[in-house]
Amino acid sequence: MQLMKVDPRALKDNPDNTRQSKSTPQADALLLATIKAVGVIQPPVIFPEAGGNGYVIEAGHRRTRMAVAAGLEEIDVIVVEAANDNGAMRSMIENIAREPLNPVDQWRGIERLVALGWTEEAIAVALALPVRQIRKLRLLANVLPSMLDQMAKGDMPNEQQLRTIAAASSEEQKEVWKAHKPKKGDTAAWWQIANGLSKTRMYARDASFGDDLRLAYGIEWSEDLFGPADQDNRYTTNVEAFLGAQQEWMASNLPKKGAIVEVNNWGQPDLPKKAERVYGKPGKGDCTAMYLDREGKVQSVHYRMPEVRKSAGQTGTAADGTEEANDEAAVAGKTRPDVTQKGFDMIGDFRTDALHEALARAPIEDDMLMALLVMAFAGTNVRVDSGANDTMFGLRRFQRHAARLYSADGRLSVDMDSVRVAARSVLIDVLSCRRGMSNSGVVSRIAGEAIGAEGFLPNMGTEDFLLCLSRQALETAAKEANLQPRARVRETRAALVDHFTSTEATFVHPAALFAPDPKDIADLLKHRDCFDEENAPVEEAIGDIGGDAQPDARNDADASDAQDLDHGDPDADAVTTNDDPSSDEETAYAIAAE
């Protein structure tokens, strides 16, 4: 056996080499990087070819090939005598009887290199390993020696578990290891050990309080060296002090009509009883609830408390609509709809806010404004004191709008600017798309489409609204946004939220558009051409201006009016003073039908 230098290009491959399969490109790249950094550490073994015409490689084919790729002119080799089997047995043993370096031994070797002046970056380049892997191995310096002995047997925790163990003190590690030490021959339950040593971290980026409260509560920040470089990675494990400072900040910055609420088991704010959450733009009378989520962040939501009203049962068209809605809900309950009931509640809020904003800001011609005003009083949420019953709705609110039409001397003003402002205000108070008693029905959808209220709808690509969509609806929305649907629903939802948050694109669900249902339009058109026979006595009583009406006729007319009003019959609004409606009335009906 002798040591000599040869040109690696002059060496010949052994045809009887045990390892015939090609190595992976990743393994070749790793070996090439180490040879370029420190050269060939283990010299290949060669033997003379029969006849003395050259040398054949017995061990080290990859090292020789990578030395050629690295551009080395000469390498050290060990020359041995040729075996009878052409080195077949030695090649077999050399490829089988080997063991990779244990992670604990890797860490000890890295620590020796650091002591000799090597940096983590230089070690990573020499070993062709990422710097993150070098730092991960160096975490073993903070691990209990008895745990290191277990890891040296090949029983390694994952990176997250190793970080948790290394971050704990030696005393804590001793206590947990004593409780979860594995039996001889068994592997350690690293997840139980990590859970016993884990501590909740509260990050500075989630804190709303300043340095004054931080010092008052004795909060000290630590740096997470493994966190993303573009984030504030300071944290504290003093959870009670962090949450106390957040609570004090909320109490000091509580808005008017605000309240601090707790969270339920699902991490959602526990609003007061009968409170209705507002997903759109909050109004002046809405309240604000502030709470701490599971990560300790200060969050806020808006909610609306119901007004105290006299109980009144639904009758007429409202009751019929409720029954139809219940029937449709029963049929749809067999399969999950694209949008849940909560989603339709949110859509109602979005539509109403958009409709009100369009009524306040969008350009509207005077004739359209007057037509909308007429249509507004045909809404299912409007009640008028007819004399037949005592129902009164929004008296003070409507009186406020009517007061705008009077001048300072108490005379009725016909100034068109004042009329426009009053008309818009009345329309905003009357028209509503919210689900429930305040819903105006199809007329609010017609009005919203007529004035372009869809342009005022908010971006619905939020976590709250997308939670109300089914898998099919989410996948459809993803395809429309040029996103590939994910395998899981929550991943598709998260991708949509990120897309609509990071870009200027907006998402409006088709179910939120104002275009009315053709069936509702057809139902509305039924009342254009004919009246019910029950209204005939009323028409005669009102049309008989020159004659004396009989008491019985008046009573019948009043009873008929009361019956129509109780049932919400829109025909009652169409009563005229003669058999032929005027041209103005025909124009109003045409606009309403459109």
ROPAVO-153373 format. One line per 10 residues: for each residue x negated, y negated, z negated of C-alpha. Coordinates in pm, 1 decimal, always signed. Layout:
X Y Z | ... .
***
This chain:
+0.0 +0.0 +0.0 | -137.2 -337.3 +95.1 | -17.7 -696.4 +120.2 | -71.9 -885.6 +444.6 | +66.2 -1171.9 +651.0 | +229.8 -1104.4 +986.9 | +441.7 -1283.3 +1241.8 | +805.3 -1180.6 +1169.1 | +876.2 -1177.9 +1543.1 | +626.9 -890.7 +1590.0 .
+810.6 -655.5 +1354.4 | +1042.9 -390.7 +1498.1 | +1377.0 -278.8 +1352.5 | +1401.8 +71.4 +1210.6 | +1648.2 +277.0 +1417.2 | +1719.6 +489.6 +1107.0 | +1812.8 +192.2 +887.0 | +2094.8 +279.4 +647.5 | +2269.7 -58.6 +674.3 | +2399.2 -66.7 +1030.9 .
+2702.2 -291.2 +974.2 | +2650.0 -659.3 +1042.3 | +2641.9 -891.5 +745.3 | +2893.2 -1173.9 +714.4 | +2807.6 -1521.3 +848.8 | +2847.4 -1662.8 +496.4 | +2588.7 -1419.6 +354.8 | +2346.5 -1495.9 +638.4 | +2391.0 -1869.8 +585.2 | +2318.6 -1830.5 +211.9 .
+2000.5 -1629.3 +277.8 | +1884.7 -1872.1 +547.4 | +1931.7 -2169.9 +313.7 | +1726.7 -2008.4 +36.5 | +1444.9 -1912.2 +277.1 | +1429.7 -2267.1 +409.4 | +1416.0 -2398.9 +52.7 | +1165.6 -2164.0 -117.1 | +1054.9 -1915.0 +150.8 | +1072.9 -1534.4 +144.2 .
+1043.1 -1436.8 -222.8 | +1056.1 -1057.2 -189.9 | +821.0 -945.1 +94.0 | +972.7 -696.4 +339.3 | +833.8 -340.0 +342.6 | +689.5 -211.5 +674.7 | +500.1 +94.7 +796.9 | +274.8 +152.1 +1103.5 | +443.2 +276.7 +1417.4 | +332.3 +614.8 +1550.1 .
+43.4 +553.1 +1789.1 | -59.2 +231.4 +1614.0 | +122.0 +0.0 +1857.5 | +297.7 -208.8 +1589.9 | +491.7 -210.3 +1264.5 | +845.6 -94.0 +1185.5 | +1059.5 -252.9 +913.8 | +1158.1 -14.0 +635.3 | +1324.0 -262.1 +397.2 | +1407.0 -625.8 +455.7 .
+1569.2 -644.8 +800.0 | +1787.5 -945.9 +703.8 | +1497.2 -1126.2 +537.9 | +1287.9 -1081.7 +851.5 | +1569.3 -1195.7 +1080.0 | +1643.9 -1505.1 +870.0 | +1270.6 -1588.0 +850.5 | +1267.1 -1597.7 +1229.7 | +1578.6 -1817.3 +1226.5 | +1411.5 -2048.5 +972.9 .
+1113.2 -2092.4 +1207.4 | +846.4 -1938.1 +980.1 | +525.8 -1851.8 +1166.2 | +405.2 -1593.7 +911.6 | +549.3 -1408.9 +615.8 | +407.0 -1181.0 +347.4 | +481.1 -811.0 +396.9 | +396.5 -489.8 +210.0 | +250.6 -213.9 +430.6 | +318.8 +147.1 +320.6 .
+253.6 +484.8 +476.8 | +515.9 +621.5 +711.6 | +748.9 +880.5 +557.4 | +839.6 +1210.4 +717.8 | +1207.2 +1108.0 +742.4 | +1112.7 +768.3 +889.7 | +1205.0 +603.5 +556.1 | +1570.1 +717.4 +561.6 | +1588.6 +813.6 +191.0 | +1404.0 +505.4 +66.4 .
+1632.5 +285.4 +278.1 | +1937.5 +458.6 +131.6 | +1821.1 +406.9 -227.5 | +1717.8 +47.9 -162.2 | +2067.0 -44.5 -39.0 | +2265.7 +145.1 -303.3 | +2076.7 +127.2 -632.2 | +2104.4 -248.6 -681.7 | +2315.3 -477.8 -900.6 | +2397.9 -845.6 -844.3 .
+2280.5 -1101.5 -1097.6 | +2518.3 -1143.6 -1390.3 | +2672.9 -1491.9 -1438.2 | +2517.3 -1513.8 -1784.7 | +2174.5 -1435.4 -1639.6 | +2240.5 -1692.2 -1367.9 | +2312.9 -1951.7 -1636.7 | +1995.3 -1865.4 -1826.2 | +1795.2 -1896.3 -1506.3 | +1954.6 -2231.9 -1428.3 .
+1875.7 -2359.4 -1777.9 | +1511.2 -2260.2 -1730.9 | +1500.3 -2451.4 -1402.3 | +1656.7 -2756.6 -1566.5 | +1394.0 -2739.2 -1840.6 | +1127.2 -2739.2 -1568.5 | +1265.9 -3061.2 -1420.7 | +1506.8 -2933.2 -1155.1 | +1826.7 -3130.8 -1107.1 | +2166.5 -2969.7 -1057.9 .
+2176.2 -3094.0 -699.0 | +1832.1 -2949.6 -619.9 | +1926.1 -2614.6 -774.3 | +2246.4 -2610.3 -569.0 | +2053.0 -2673.9 -246.4 | +1794.5 -2404.5 -325.8 | +2058.2 -2144.0 -414.3 | +2300.8 -2257.7 -142.9 | +2571.8 -2297.8 -407.2 | +2809.2 -2590.9 -463.9 .
+2719.6 -2829.3 -745.5 | +3055.7 -2747.1 -905.3 | +2945.3 -2382.8 -940.9 | +2620.0 -2490.4 -1107.6 | +2810.3 -2706.7 -1356.2 | +3054.9 -2425.1 -1420.8 | +2770.3 -2190.3 -1510.7 | +2616.0 -2453.2 -1737.6 | +2935.9 -2454.4 -1943.1 | +2816.3 -2124.5 -2086.8 .
+2573.1 -2321.7 -2302.5 | +2868.3 -2421.6 -2524.2 | +3007.5 -2067.7 -2556.7 | +2974.2 -1854.4 -2868.1 | +2684.7 -1600.6 -2837.1 | +2915.3 -1306.1 -2907.7 | +3140.1 -1420.6 -2623.2 | +2832.9 -1449.1 -2398.8 | +2748.6 -1087.1 -2474.5 | +3098.1 -987.6 -2359.4 .
+3059.6 -1194.9 -2043.1 | +2718.7 -1038.5 -1976.2 | +2899.9 -705.0 -1935.6 | +3077.7 -848.0 -1631.3 | +3394.9 -948.7 -1815.6 | +3421.9 -1314.5 -1710.1 | +3711.7 -1558.5 -1768.1 | +3832.4 -1782.8 -1487.7 | +3712.2 -2140.1 -1455.5 | +4005.1 -2300.6 -1637.4 .
+3975.2 -2059.1 -1928.2 | +3598.6 -2113.6 -1941.8 | +3646.4 -2491.2 -1953.4 | +3892.5 -2456.2 -2241.3 | +3661.7 -2225.8 -2437.0 | +3354.0 -2441.9 -2377.7 | +3538.5 -2757.3 -2488.2 | +3616.5 -2608.7 -2831.7 | +3383.1 -2627.3 -3129.4 | +3179.1 -2331.0 -3250.5 .
+3393.6 -2294.2 -3563.5 | +3713.9 -2278.6 -3360.9 | +3559.5 -2026.1 -3122.3 | +3454.9 -1805.4 -3413.5 | +3806.1 -1801.5 -3561.3 | +3978.0 -1723.2 -3230.5 | +3718.6 -1462.6 -3129.8 | +3761.8 -1289.2 -3464.7 | +4136.8 -1263.1 -3401.3 | +4113.1 -1152.0 -3035.6 .
+3784.9 -961.1 -3023.0 | +3832.3 -662.4 -2788.8 | +3768.6 -305.9 -2891.3 | +3462.0 -125.6 -2769.9 | +3490.8 -55.2 -2399.1 | +3791.5 -286.9 -2347.2 | +3800.9 -619.5 -2167.5 | +3871.2 -941.4 -2352.6 | +4212.0 -1110.3 -2327.7 | +4064.4 -1440.5 -2214.1 .
+4406.2 -1597.4 -2158.7 | +4494.9 -1542.6 -2525.5 | +4158.7 -1679.4 -2634.4 | +4202.3 -1985.3 -2411.2 | +4555.5 -2043.8 -2541.1 | +4428.4 -2030.3 -2897.4 | +4167.7 -2296.0 -2818.4 | +4367.4 -2514.4 -2579.8 | +4464.5 -2866.3 -2679.7 | +4713.6 -3092.4 -2508.2 .
+4547.7 -3381.6 -2330.2 | +4705.2 -3724.2 -2303.3 | +4545.9 -3928.1 -2025.6 | +4474.0 -4299.5 -2035.8 | +4625.8 -4343.7 -1689.7 | +4964.8 -4249.3 -1838.3 | +4940.6 -4495.2 -2128.7 | +5153.5 -4810.1 -2120.4 | +5004.7 -4960.4 -2438.2 | +4693.6 -5175.9 -2451.0 .
+4375.3 -5180.8 -2654.2 | +4547.1 -5343.5 -2952.0 | +4777.2 -5046.3 -3009.7 | +4497.7 -4803.3 -2922.5 | +4281.1 -4944.6 -3199.8 | +4575.5 -4961.5 -3439.3 | +4650.2 -4590.4 -3391.1 | +4283.1 -4486.4 -3388.4 | +4286.5 -4340.2 -3037.1 | +3945.1 -4255.5 -2890.6 .
+3909.0 -4175.1 -2521.5 | +3695.6 -3885.4 -2392.7 | +3584.5 -3842.0 -2033.0 | +3686.9 -3538.7 -1824.7 | +3381.1 -3484.6 -1605.6 | +3560.8 -3228.0 -1391.0 | +3853.8 -3451.7 -1298.5 | +3899.6 -3618.4 -957.2 | +3658.6 -3903.8 -897.6 | +3929.5 -4144.3 -779.2 .
+4135.7 -4124.1 -1101.6 | +4100.5 -4248.9 -1455.1 | +4000.8 -3924.6 -1629.7 | +3984.8 -4058.1 -1985.4 | +4194.2 -3854.6 -2227.2 | +4263.1 -3794.1 -2594.4 | +4376.0 -3485.0 -2782.9 | +4535.7 -3693.7 -3059.3 | +4886.1 -3634.5 -2926.3 | +5074.2 -3776.5 -3224.9 .
+4884.6 -4106.1 -3214.0 | +4931.4 -4135.0 -2836.6 | +5306.5 -4074.2 -2853.3 | +5338.8 -4310.5 -3150.3 | +5167.9 -4589.8 -2956.5 | +5395.0 -4523.0 -2657.8 | +5703.9 -4536.4 -2880.3 | +5595.6 -4866.9 -3034.3 | +5528.8 -5011.6 -2689.5 | +5878.2 -4911.1 -2574.1 .
+6035.3 -5066.8 -2883.5 | +5847.0 -5392.9 -2818.5 | +5932.6 -5404.6 -2446.5 | +6292.6 -5282.9 -2459.9 | +6503.8 -5477.6 -2206.8 | +6842.5 -5628.6 -2275.1 | +7110.4 -5357.4 -2297.6 | +6828.5 -5105.2 -2334.0 | +6794.8 -4801.7 -2557.0 | +6527.6 -4544.0 -2637.5 .
+6662.3 -4191.9 -2581.6 | +6529.3 -3841.2 -2630.6 | +6484.1 -3574.4 -2363.8 | +6674.7 -3247.5 -2342.7 | +6538.7 -2896.9 -2293.4 | +6501.5 -2959.7 -1920.1 | +6295.2 -3274.7 -1964.1 | +6580.5 -3505.2 -1859.5 | +6692.9 -3809.7 -2060.7 | +6975.2 -3737.2 -2304.5 .
+7210.9 -4023.9 -2219.3 | +7500.5 -4130.4 -2444.3 | +7827.4 -3942.3 -2414.9 | +8041.2 -4033.0 -2111.0 | +7749.0 -4228.4 -1963.1 | +7722.7 -4214.0 -1584.0 | +7371.0 -4232.3 -1442.7 | +7315.8 -4499.4 -1177.2 | +7093.5 -4386.1 -891.2 | +7132.1 -4699.8 -682.6 .
+7057.8 -5060.8 -764.5 | +7174.0 -5134.3 -1120.9 | +7435.7 -5402.2 -1178.4 | +7447.5 -5673.0 -1441.7 | +7660.7 -5465.0 -1676.0 | +7449.3 -5149.3 -1648.7 | +7226.5 -5026.8 -1931.7 | +6865.6 -4906.4 -1932.6 | +6741.7 -4593.3 -2108.6 | +6369.9 -4556.1 -2178.9 .
+6214.5 -4222.4 -2274.5 | +5888.6 -4026.6 -2278.0 | +5856.8 -3738.6 -2034.1 | +5668.0 -3418.4 -2102.2 | +5336.9 -3577.1 -1999.5 | +5385.3 -3870.7 -2236.2 | +5461.9 -4123.3 -1961.1 | +5714.1 -4399.9 -2021.2 | +6009.9 -4352.4 -1786.3 | +6333.3 -4545.0 -1748.3 .
+6673.1 -4475.5 -1592.8 | +6987.9 -4682.4 -1558.7 | +7334.2 -4573.3 -1663.2 | +7684.7 -4710.8 -1676.4 | +7937.0 -4668.9 -1955.1 | +8301.5 -4622.9 -1848.9 | +8540.3 -4910.4 -1900.6 | +8818.4 -4862.9 -2154.1 | +9141.7 -4836.2 -1955.9 | +9492.4 -4719.7 -2021.5 .
+9539.9 -4358.2 -1926.7 | +9742.5 -4317.0 -1611.4 | +9795.7 -3998.9 -1414.0 | +9714.2 -3973.2 -1045.7 | +10018.5 -3970.9 -821.5 | +10100.0 -3989.6 -455.3 | +9816.1 -4002.3 -208.8 | +9550.8 -3996.0 -483.5 | +9691.6 -3671.4 -622.1 | +9718.6 -3520.2 -275.6 .
+9360.1 -3617.9 -205.2 | +9248.6 -3460.2 -530.7 | +9425.0 -3134.0 -449.0 | +9271.2 -3127.0 -101.1 | +8928.5 -3196.5 -248.5 | +8976.5 -2914.1 -497.1 | +9080.8 -2677.1 -218.6 | +8778.9 -2771.7 -10.3 | +8551.2 -2732.5 -312.8 | +8694.2 -2385.0 -379.1 .
+8620.1 -2276.7 -20.8 | +8274.7 -2432.5 -22.7 | +8193.5 -2271.7 -357.4 | +8149.5 -1934.1 -191.1 | +7826.8 -2051.3 -23.2 | +7587.9 -2315.7 -150.8 | +7656.4 -2645.2 +31.1 | +7381.4 -2857.5 +181.7 | +7445.0 -3128.2 -80.4 | +7551.9 -3061.2 -439.4 .
+7824.9 -3249.1 -625.7 | +7561.0 -3455.5 -801.8 | +7415.1 -3537.1 -461.3 | +7750.6 -3668.2 -340.2 | +7772.2 -3879.6 -655.7 | +7435.6 -4029.6 -566.1 | +7547.0 -4083.4 -205.5 | +7854.5 -4266.7 -334.8 | +7630.8 -4497.3 -537.8 | +7399.2 -4554.4 -241.7 .
+7688.0 -4627.6 -5.9 | +7855.5 -4867.0 -248.0 | +7534.3 -5061.9 -309.6 | +7466.6 -5081.3 +64.0 | +7825.9 -5185.9 +137.2 | +7818.8 -5457.0 -128.3 | +7483.3 -5586.7 -8.0 | +7608.1 -5596.1 +350.7 | +7924.9 -5778.8 +243.9 | +7712.0 -6034.7 +62.9 .
+7435.3 -6084.7 +319.7 | +7526.1 -5946.0 +661.9 | +7670.7 -6187.1 +921.6 | +8048.0 -6134.9 +945.9 | +8280.5 -6326.0 +1177.5 | +8580.3 -6496.9 +1022.9 | +8833.5 -6276.5 +1199.4 | +8649.6 -5963.3 +1087.5 | +8627.8 -6101.7 +734.6 | +9003.2 -6157.7 +717.2 .
+9070.6 -5813.2 +866.0 | +8845.0 -5649.5 +609.7 | +9020.4 -5840.4 +333.9 | +9353.0 -5697.7 +448.3 | +9206.3 -5349.3 +470.4 | +9054.5 -5377.7 +124.3 | +9396.3 -5405.3 -35.6 | +9492.8 -5080.0 +138.2 | +9226.3 -4895.3 -58.7 | +9322.7 -4611.2 -287.3 .
+9162.9 -4787.8 -583.1 | +9380.0 -5102.4 -559.5 | +9682.7 -5151.3 -786.6 | +9921.8 -5445.3 -741.3 | +10185.0 -5573.7 -980.9 | +10490.3 -5520.3 -760.7 | +10761.7 -5596.5 -1013.3 | +10870.7 -5234.5 -1015.3 | +10599.3 -5133.6 -1266.3 | +10354.0 -5298.1 -1502.5 .
+10032.6 -5176.4 -1341.2 | +9775.1 -5454.1 -1310.0 | +9420.4 -5403.4 -1190.7 | +9135.2 -5652.8 -1205.8 | +9349.9 -5952.8 -1299.0 | +9075.4 -6161.5 -1452.9 | +8827.2 -6065.9 -1183.1 | +9059.9 -6166.8 -900.2 | +9160.6 -6484.2 -1081.7 | +8795.3 -6581.2 -1087.4 .
+8775.0 -6550.9 -709.8 | +9101.4 -6737.4 -662.6 | +8972.2 -7022.5 -879.0 | +8699.4 -7086.4 -623.5 | +8962.4 -7195.1 -372.3 | +9074.7 -7489.2 -587.3 | +8911.9 -7829.0 -586.2 | +8826.9 -8032.8 -895.7 | +9162.5 -8213.4 -886.0 | +9355.2 -7882.9 -891.3 .
+9450.2 -7873.6 -523.9 | +9411.7 -7570.3 -297.7 | +9102.0 -7612.2 -82.9 | +9088.9 -7483.6 +273.2 | +8713.2 -7528.8 +305.7 | +8597.6 -7231.9 +513.8 | +8272.2 -7197.4 +321.8 | +8463.3 -7152.1 -3.1 | +8706.9 -6915.6 +166.5 | +8421.6 -6705.1 +304.6 .
+8252.0 -6681.6 -34.7 | +8578.5 -6587.2 -205.3 | +8662.9 -6331.8 +63.8 | +8321.8 -6167.7 +36.5 | +8347.4 -6157.3 -342.9 | +8692.6 -5998.8 -331.4 | +8573.7 -5740.0 -80.7 | +8275.8 -5653.1 -300.3 | +8503.0 -5601.4 -601.6 | +8761.3 -5397.7 -411.9 .
+8571.9 -5177.0 -167.8 | +8388.5 -4882.1 -320.9 | +8255.4 -4548.5 -201.7 | +8185.3 -4411.9 -547.7 | +8346.1 -4081.2 -630.7 | +8626.1 -4102.7 -881.2 | +8908.2 -4346.3 -950.5 | +8719.1 -4640.5 -795.5 | +8696.1 -4476.9 -450.7 | +8865.5 -4691.0 -184.1 .
+8909.5 -4402.3 +55.3 | +8851.6 -4418.0 +429.1 | +8887.9 -4798.2 +446.8 | +8554.6 -4847.1 +269.3 | +8385.8 -4619.2 +524.1 | +8544.9 -4813.4 +810.1 | +8433.7 -5142.8 +659.8 | +8078.8 -5019.2 +606.1 | +8049.8 -4901.3 +965.2 | +8199.0 -5225.2 +1098.9 .
+7948.8 -5456.4 +927.2 | +7641.7 -5232.9 +963.0 | +7607.8 -5137.1 +597.6 | +7398.6 -4833.3 +696.3 | +7105.6 -5068.8 +739.3 | +7118.5 -5140.9 +366.2 | +7106.8 -4776.2 +253.2 | +6799.0 -4699.7 +37.5 | +6533.8 -4438.4 +103.0 | +6675.9 -4105.7 -15.1 .
+6345.2 -3920.4 +13.5 | +6305.3 -3911.5 -364.6 | +6268.7 -3622.1 -605.9 | +6606.6 -3692.5 -769.2 | +6806.4 -3675.7 -444.9 | +6610.8 -3397.2 -273.7 | +6683.3 -3176.6 -575.4 | +7048.1 -3191.4 -466.3 | +6978.9 -3040.8 -121.7 | +6983.1 -2674.3 -29.1 .
+6696.4 -2486.9 +134.0 | +6854.8 -2519.0 +479.0 | +6906.1 -2892.6 +439.0 | +6547.4 -2939.8 +316.7 | +6406.8 -2742.7 +609.0 | +6615.8 -2948.1 +852.3 | +6488.2 -3270.3 +696.5 | +6129.6 -3141.2 +714.1 | +6161.6 -3060.9 +1084.5 | +6304.4 -3407.0 +1154.3 .
+6003.8 -3556.7 +971.6 | +5763.3 -3339.2 +1177.2 | +5667.3 -3136.1 +869.7 | +5628.0 -2761.0 +858.9 | +5869.0 -2607.1 +604.8 | +5686.9 -2430.5 +323.2 | +5748.1 -2080.2 +194.6 | +5899.9 -2210.7 -130.5 | +6175.6 -2466.8 -166.5 | +5989.5 -2673.4 -425.4 .
+5683.4 -2690.8 -198.4 | +5896.4 -2816.8 +90.9 | +6058.0 -3071.3 -142.5 | +5718.6 -3189.0 -269.8 | +5589.2 -3225.6 +87.0 | +5891.6 -3438.9 +179.6 | +5848.5 -3659.3 -129.0 | +5479.1 -3710.4 -49.1 | +5561.4 -3787.5 +314.7 | +5825.5 -4050.4 +241.6 .
+5616.3 -4198.1 -41.9 | +5289.5 -4229.5 +150.3 | +5444.5 -4355.0 +475.2 | +5686.3 -4632.1 +559.9 | +5939.7 -4381.2 +690.3 | +6278.5 -4365.7 +520.5 | +6514.6 -4074.4 +484.2 | +6891.8 -4107.4 +499.5 | +7091.7 -3785.8 +481.3 | +7356.6 -3756.1 +756.1 .
+7622.9 -3703.2 +489.3 | +7551.4 -4054.9 +358.5 | +7636.2 -4234.7 +683.2 | +7945.6 -4455.4 +688.1 | +8105.3 -4307.3 +1000.3 | +8450.2 -4193.7 +879.8 | +8589.3 -3847.5 +932.2 | +8810.5 -3834.9 +1245.2 | +9070.7 -3651.6 +1038.3 | +9091.1 -3946.3 +798.8 .
+9126.4 -4184.9 +1093.8 | +9406.5 -3970.8 +1234.3 | +9586.3 -3979.8 +899.6 | +9552.9 -4357.8 +895.6 | +9688.1 -4394.1 +1250.4 | +10002.5 -4202.4 +1156.6 | +10122.5 -4509.5 +965.5 | +10085.9 -4746.4 +1258.9 | +10386.9 -4665.1 +1474.5 | +10667.0 -4558.4 +1243.8 .
+10809.7 -4603.8 +896.1 | +10966.5 -4350.4 +666.7 | +11343.9 -4342.7 +652.2 | +11323.6 -4422.0 +281.5 | +11200.6 -4772.2 +367.8 | +11505.7 -4856.6 +580.5 | +11714.6 -4998.0 +289.9 | +11417.6 -5207.1 +183.5 | +11375.5 -5344.2 +535.3 | +11745.0 -5431.6 +558.2 .
+11739.1 -5600.4 +218.7 | +11435.6 -5810.4 +303.9 | +11546.6 -5881.8 +660.2 | +11897.0 -5996.7 +560.6 | +11790.9 -6352.8 +481.9 | +12118.0 -6521.2 +574.1 | +12355.4 -6280.3 +399.2 | +12428.0 -6198.7 +38.9 | +12269.3 -5874.1 -63.3 | +12480.1 -5641.0 -274.6 .
+12351.2 -5554.7 -622.7 | +12347.9 -5187.5 -535.1 | +12139.4 -5258.0 -227.4 | +11892.0 -5458.1 -432.5 | +11870.9 -5179.9 -686.9 | +11819.5 -4926.7 -411.5 | +11548.8 -5143.6 -260.4 | +11373.0 -5183.3 -594.3 | +11391.9 -4810.4 -655.3 | +11256.8 -4743.7 -307.6 .
+10970.5 -4988.7 -364.2 | +10888.2 -4831.6 -698.9 | +10888.4 -4484.6 -547.7 | +10660.0 -4592.9 -264.1 | +10420.4 -4768.8 -499.2 | +10411.8 -4477.9 -740.6 | +10316.3 -4242.7 -459.1 | +10059.5 -4480.1 -314.7 | +10244.0 -4489.0 +21.6 | +10060.4 -4722.0 +261.5 .
+10388.7 -4773.9 +450.4 | +10503.2 -5005.3 +173.7 | +10243.3 -5259.3 +285.2 | +10383.5 -5252.2 +637.2 | +10733.7 -5384.8 +552.6 | +10828.8 -5676.6 +780.8 | +11102.1 -5938.1 +784.1 | +11244.5 -5832.3 +1120.8 | +11259.9 -5534.8 +1348.7 | +10982.5 -5660.4 +1578.9 .
+10648.5 -5725.2 +1406.6 | +10471.7 -6045.0 +1502.2 | +10160.2 -6054.9 +1717.0 | +9944.5 -6136.9 +1411.5 | +10064.2 -5823.5 +1234.6 | +9996.0 -5613.1 +1544.0 | +9643.4 -5752.1 +1561.1 | +9587.2 -5670.4 +1192.4 | +9710.9 -5314.9 +1239.5 | +9485.3 -5272.7 +1544.4 .
+9180.2 -5388.4 +1351.5 | +9266.2 -5160.0 +1060.2 | +9308.6 -4864.6 +1295.3 | +8971.0 -4929.7 +1454.6 .
***
